[in-house]
Amino acid sequence: AQSVTQPDIHITVSEGASLELRCNYSYGATPYLFWYVQSPGQGLQLLLKYFSGDTLVQGIKGFEAEFKRSQSSFNLRKPSVHWSDAAEYFCAVDSIKAAGNKLTFGGGTRVLVKP
Amino acid sequence: DTAVSQTPKYLVTQMGNDKSIKCEQNLGHDTMYWYKQDSKKFLKIMFSYNNKELIINETVPNRFSPKSPDKAHLNLHINSLELGDSAVYFCASSQEGFGQNEQFFGPGTRLTVL
């Protein structure tokens, strides 16, 4: 069964500093990987996704993520954090079936941004 | 233009009641989903419908009954509400049910059972 682990429950970062959120997955084949962001009281918004090809993917809001098959990881990064990046971040893996894909989410990482 | 909308946004009710949450998407997608987010922010899929047909049912109690009158709507009816049903319920949709297609999420419905 697929699973996703986000080891960091909370991360506090100063505005302007870099950010890296860790994500490890367990899946039997090449996964489809996603990062979503959830602002307080809001739904989830897709930041970026990886299906195949270049292992470094660019997303919205200046985020990028790198797929490392050898480490079963898909870490999210941003070079310079803005106060508006304070949110909950979820990594997810999608099962690959003929139909009925379902996202399996990690537990989330809450990012706090200090001025 | 709201892509995926849910009503109501907040729902407070007593234990034992029956309630429904509605979801509509105007993206022309074929597949719709219900996810539950518990108090610890853990998100888990409950159901998935493709072209009005149930394709995923993740061992959810049968007090929960999804209904899809057409491709654009997926409603969630909950009978005999329990305290443990308190959560945020998210509806989502995607084009077809294949892994590479992004799921678009609604704003969520916060259900509180007293």
Interface residues (C-beta under 8 A of the other chain):
Chain A: Y32 F34 Y36 Q38 Q42 G43 L44 Q45 L46 K49 F51 E88 F90 D94 S95 I96 K97 A98 A99 G100 N101 K102 L103 T104 F105 G107 G108 R110
Chain B: V4 T31 Y33 Y35 K40 K41 F42 L43 K44 I45 S48 N50 I55 I56 E58 F90 A92 S94 E96 G97 F98 G99 Q100 N101 E102 Q103 F104 F105 G106 P107 G108
